[in-house]
């Protein structure tokens, strides 16, 4: 009888221990700025493959993006989240300036029929920024900058992005 209670207690303890582990596993993407060889670069998990969007560029981009393509390289990862109403994709923009590359990551939502619904910059070293960001499993977009500024937004059930906190 005591063995049964001890077994139940150990199983309960293990369940609590493993269910409270690091929430990084719950992030759909986590983008950090690190220094490598004296230059700022992005490190992101999970390791997504960003590809040039050639055959579907007309649906993935808007007019502003076509202008950006002329001065920089834009790549897109496969959807990091999708349901019956919308999907979420991450774009990477790289731009060569002052002997090094600058990067920007954009989270964009699309309707079921492929139209751009909403977007938000998640991380960037473009235009003097040095902000990191992530998208959590509950579809929150959290961006933090070196001065302590933090922006928290929520991807709503219809695919729109609503800013909750911007400080």
Legacy VTK file of the C-alpha trace (Angstrom):
# vtk DataFile Version 3.0
C-alpha trace
ASCII
DATASET POLYDATA
POINTS 167 float
0.000 0.000 0.000
2.814 2.395 0.912
4.560 1.482 -2.330
1.465 2.499 -4.299
1.299 5.922 -2.578
5.021 6.409 -3.069
4.704 5.543 -6.777
1.800 7.959 -7.205
3.743 10.689 -5.387
6.819 10.157 -7.575
4.770 10.177 -10.767
3.017 13.373 -9.675
6.344 14.995 -8.829
7.816 14.029 -12.216
4.757 15.379 -14.003
5.061 18.717 -12.192
8.811 18.861 -12.727
8.665 18.254 -16.465
5.555 20.351 -17.105
7.229 23.409 -15.548
10.410 23.240 -17.611
11.703 26.084 -19.753
8.987 27.619 -21.920
11.432 28.001 -24.847
9.937 24.787 -26.216
6.648 26.624 -26.513
8.058 29.427 -28.674
7.273 29.129 -32.374
10.393 31.217 -33.083
12.896 32.976 -30.808
15.320 35.471 -32.378
18.398 36.708 -30.466
21.195 39.099 -31.438
24.676 37.718 -30.787
28.177 38.950 -31.598
30.156 36.746 -33.962
33.589 37.783 -35.197
32.925 41.305 -33.901
29.685 41.699 -35.872
26.076 41.542 -34.756
24.211 38.558 -36.180
20.896 36.896 -35.453
20.506 33.467 -33.954
17.046 31.947 -34.092
15.408 28.784 -32.870
14.014 26.633 -34.239
16.330 26.656 -37.225
14.006 27.566 -40.068
15.006 27.479 -43.709
14.453 30.855 -45.327
14.081 30.624 -49.109
13.682 33.159 -51.878
10.024 33.451 -52.771
10.135 33.335 -56.546
7.071 31.505 -57.807
4.621 32.896 -55.246
6.033 36.414 -54.863
2.839 38.060 -56.059
0.863 36.658 -53.134
3.606 36.842 -50.482
4.584 40.478 -51.049
2.896 43.857 -51.263
4.014 46.957 -53.230
6.318 48.131 -50.422
8.098 44.757 -50.492
8.858 45.019 -54.198
10.672 48.301 -53.504
12.594 46.641 -50.648
13.626 43.779 -52.932
15.467 46.274 -55.151
17.818 47.271 -52.290
17.934 44.115 -50.190
17.282 40.400 -50.180
14.005 39.098 -48.773
13.494 35.440 -47.891
10.535 33.630 -46.364
10.243 30.596 -44.096
7.467 28.005 -44.241
4.454 28.841 -42.047
5.246 28.646 -38.330
1.530 28.391 -37.505
-1.661 27.820 -39.454
-5.271 26.996 -38.828
-8.461 27.059 -40.900
-8.659 30.893 -40.821
-5.067 32.128 -41.325
-1.377 31.263 -41.383
1.704 32.959 -39.920
4.985 33.305 -41.807
8.318 34.900 -40.911
10.304 36.949 -43.425
14.008 37.748 -43.253
15.375 40.879 -44.917
19.130 41.334 -45.271
20.788 44.565 -46.341
24.520 45.235 -46.721
25.609 48.508 -45.091
28.834 49.814 -43.565
30.874 46.641 -44.232
28.354 44.290 -42.613
24.886 42.907 -43.080
21.857 44.308 -41.293
18.835 42.088 -40.770
15.158 42.416 -40.105
12.538 39.805 -39.291
8.884 40.404 -40.075
5.916 38.335 -38.884
3.083 38.422 -41.368
-0.352 36.797 -41.290
-2.278 35.656 -44.357
-5.934 34.874 -44.915
-7.011 31.403 -45.968
-6.978 32.499 -49.619
-3.421 33.892 -49.374
-4.015 37.634 -48.965
-1.847 39.615 -46.541
-3.859 40.206 -43.349
-1.410 41.960 -40.972
2.282 42.288 -40.140
4.725 43.328 -37.441
8.504 43.650 -37.184
9.696 41.116 -34.626
13.483 41.716 -34.625
15.818 44.070 -36.458
19.261 45.583 -36.789
18.028 47.848 -39.607
17.876 51.639 -39.195
19.913 51.667 -35.979
17.723 49.181 -34.125
19.034 46.206 -32.151
15.812 44.519 -31.140
15.173 40.829 -30.491
11.858 39.039 -30.528
9.841 35.865 -30.430
6.452 34.404 -31.244
5.084 32.220 -28.461
2.830 29.190 -28.787
-0.154 31.301 -27.677
0.589 33.618 -30.667
2.038 36.509 -28.704
4.719 38.557 -30.430
7.243 39.908 -27.926
9.932 42.340 -29.077
12.619 43.683 -26.714
15.203 46.375 -27.402
18.446 47.233 -25.516
16.989 50.273 -23.758
14.422 48.065 -22.046
11.641 48.895 -24.478
9.242 46.028 -24.931
6.363 45.564 -27.324
3.834 42.798 -26.826
1.233 42.035 -29.455
-1.321 39.282 -29.890
-2.235 37.546 -33.124
-6.013 37.440 -32.878
-8.275 34.563 -33.976
-8.966 36.322 -37.295
-5.241 36.844 -38.041
-5.032 40.527 -37.160
-2.207 41.662 -34.876
-3.229 43.761 -31.864
-0.625 45.630 -29.810
-1.149 44.999 -26.083
1.849 46.853 -24.658
4.269 49.273 -26.286
6.816 50.776 -23.904
LINES 1 168
167 0 1 2 3 4 5 6 7 8 9 10 11 12 13 14 15 16 17 18 19 20 21 22 23 24 25 26 27 28 29 30 31 32 33 34 35 36 37 38 39 40 41 42 43 44 45 46 47 48 49 50 51 52 53 54 55 56 57 58 59 60 61 62 63 64 65 66 67 68 69 70 71 72 73 74 75 76 77 78 79 80 81 82 83 84 85 86 87 88 89 90 91 92 93 94 95 96 97 98 99 100 101 102 103 104 105 106 107 108 109 110 111 112 113 114 115 116 117 118 119 120 121 122 123 124 125 126 127 128 129 130 131 132 133 134 135 136 137 138 139 140 141 142 143 144 145 146 147 148 149 150 151 152 153 154 155 156 157 158 159 160 161 162 163 164 165 166
